[in-house]
Amino acid sequence: MELDVLKKKLSSFRGEGGRITNVSDELLLEILSAWEQWTGTAQDFYRGIGSNYKKMARMIGKAKQLKRQAGTAHFEEIKVEGITHTDTPSPISCDIEVQDNNKIIRFRKVDLLIEYLKKAA
């Protein structure tokens, strides 16, 4: 993305005093992407988007934090009602394994798989 486009996008977040405030997360990630691909000097990058290192350091830091947080997925436990108690306290030998997004989910019976799929949908 050209720096002129980023400069125009950033200008929409300038207040009356010339301060850049409340920059959207999408724009922060675009700035970080452009910064990571930039081959020139840092000073030329900051000048190209109409800013300086003092103003951009915080924005790039926040963009890096957003990028890290986007990589971590939120775990949500799904409870299936109606499961009967098993007599074996040892690890369950399963008949069905489903791999979804690098996760393996094991089901002992087809009925449990169908019930899980209904609740997950």
Secondary structure as the mmCIF struct_conf table of DSSP 4:
data_model
#
loop_
_struct_conf.conf_type_id
_struct_conf.id
_struct_conf.beg_label_comp_id
_struct_conf.beg_label_asym_id
_struct_conf.beg_label_seq_id
_struct_conf.end_label_comp_id
_struct_conf.end_label_asym_id
_struct_conf.end_label_seq_id
HELX_RH_AL_P HELX_RH_AL_P1 LEU A 3 SER A 11
TURN_TY1_P TURN_TY1_P1 SER A 12 PHE A 13
STRN STRN1 ARG A 14 ARG A 14
TURN_TY1_P TURN_TY1_P2 GLU A 16 GLY A 17
BEND BEND1 GLY A 18 GLY A 18
STRN STRN2 ILE A 20 ILE A 20
BEND BEND2 ASN A 22 ASN A 22
HELX_RH_AL_P HELX_RH_AL_P2 ASP A 25 GLN A 37
BEND BEND3 GLY A 40 GLY A 40
HELX_RH_AL_P HELX_RH_AL_P3 ALA A 42 GLY A 48
TURN_TY1_P TURN_TY1_P3 ILE A 49 GLY A 50
HELX_RH_AL_P HELX_RH_AL_P4 TYR A 53 GLY A 71
BEND BEND4 THR A 72 THR A 72
HELX_LH_PP_P HELX_LH_PP_P1 ALA A 73 PHE A 75
TURN_TY1_P TURN_TY1_P4 GLU A 81 GLY A 82
HELX_LH_PP_P HELX_LH_PP_P2 ILE A 83 THR A 86
BEND BEND5 ASP A 87 ASP A 87
BEND BEND6 SER A 90 SER A 90
HELX_LH_PP_P HELX_LH_PP_P3 PRO A 91 SER A 93
BEND BEND7 ASP A 95 ASP A 95
STRN STRN3 ILE A 96 ASP A 100
TURN_TY1_P TURN_TY1_P5 ASN A 101 ASN A 102
STRN STRN4 LYS A 103 PHE A 107
BEND BEND8 ARG A 108 LYS A 109
HELX_RH_AL_P HELX_RH_AL_P5 VAL A 110 ALA A 120
#
